[in-house]
Amino acid sequence: MLGIIVATTLIALILNLLLKRIHLPTIIGYILTGTIIAYVFNLHNAVDNHELREIGEFGVVFLMFTIGLEFSLNHLKKMRREVFLTGSLQILVTALFVFLISRYVIGLEVQTSLIVGMALSLSSTAIVLKTFNETKEITKPHGRRVLGILIMQDIAVIPILLMISFFSMKGDASLTYTIGKTVLAAIVLLSLLYFAGKYLLEPFLRYVSSTRSDELFVASVLLLAVGSAYLAYYFGFSYSLGAFIAGMMIAETKFKHQVEADLIPFRNILLGIFFITVGMQINFKVIYDYAWIIAILLPVVMGLKFAVIYALVRYEDNKRVAFKTALSLIQIGEFSLAILELARSQSLIDTTYSQILIVTIVISMILTPIILKNLSKAAAKLIPEDVMMITNTHNVSEDTENHVIVLGYGRFGQAIVEELKAFGQKYVILEHNVKFYQIGKDRGEPIVFGNAAQRHILNSLNITKSSAVIVAVNNPEVLYLICEAVRELTLNSKTIVTVTTETEKEHLRGLNLEHIVVATNQIAKAVVDEVMYCRLDNN
């Protein structure tokens, strides 16, 4: 056993070092590690081990716990539309389409078609949220919509598992009893977690923190995460749902950031184990025997999910947000694997169909990190600007000169504009996001709607007569295109660009930019300056 653990660690390390060199996420390395050890050590049956599955699932538990830390009860209230409306509709509409195809095209039984439909409607919480956490996209509009849908999918696992139990039962009395028992369990669970979070949590953490023992504080954090997960499981719900609720409770306290910092190492290690168990389910014999079925099934399911999610989100938001949300959730998730395994054990789905679906699910999960890595680039190239009902856009006079052009009116762009106002500097804003454009318009700002990468729009702002061009865009791919367009018109002699890291600065090399502000460097300098000022002040 120890030899297998050492080999697994070595393989995972080597693969992830290689993948990092070509800028691919570690998730793929862990999945490939699972596939390799399954064949090298003949561990295909080990993936059915209950203890191993539970250890891997706790990676998802800690992930949901840390996600909960970012979203307090107030956040969840604000997201109720994304969670309960969009999330529910996505599951029901996707499941309906899959059910119709399974029942009337493939010819599966009604119960099997329902199970397959519900299973394939779910997406991967572990992969998507881990990636979005690392890229900070969880706070963006499409990230919030993705999170809302995934939360609802996690909640939906409960009725899906109940449905499988119903199909295995006989008689109406059992059905009524099970529904009543589940509703009562949900009320008791939520009441316990709410009471503990509101009245006991902060005093407990304050007392532990007063001991000034890092060891005890970490142990307390683990107790809260694992204990809340077990409590939810005890009442018949998923581990991750209890952990998510506990995370939201802690988000209301002042210990939120310390808890998150202490938990991240455990989360990442256990998530690695989870993805290794996913890779162990890749069976090349099944892929070979049913390659043509998988080749058809995979794009059909992913395409169907994309269409459903895009249509639902597009009804309320612009094309870019809808596209990114849909593309982020086209895979099939880890809970689907558990649902299919339970259905197979209850003889509700044929073993062959189960194997085909499992392989299809795992392949979709492998493709997901690559899709998410290129999400912004794909959106920038494939989705034109969503002008919607843009009217009364600001017109720049041909006589306008010595003005500052601000490209982007997000949070950073808005802060820049406020500083320009304080200095009495004349400025013009260019924004391509309808939401931010509307904010600027409502504030009476001189704002123009358009794509900053298009030269004719830049020319309409009298860019050659401007005193400076400030690029306040946080998307590295779009940033490069914008700087290219600006260089053609001004040779970048008066362009000021802000980037987050030195890596992003390196990406802009070759554009002859003289003024690149690296945010992390500036923050570090400001912090050190403040420290030195405090020292001088104390002396």
Disulfide bonds with the S-S distance in Angstrom:
none
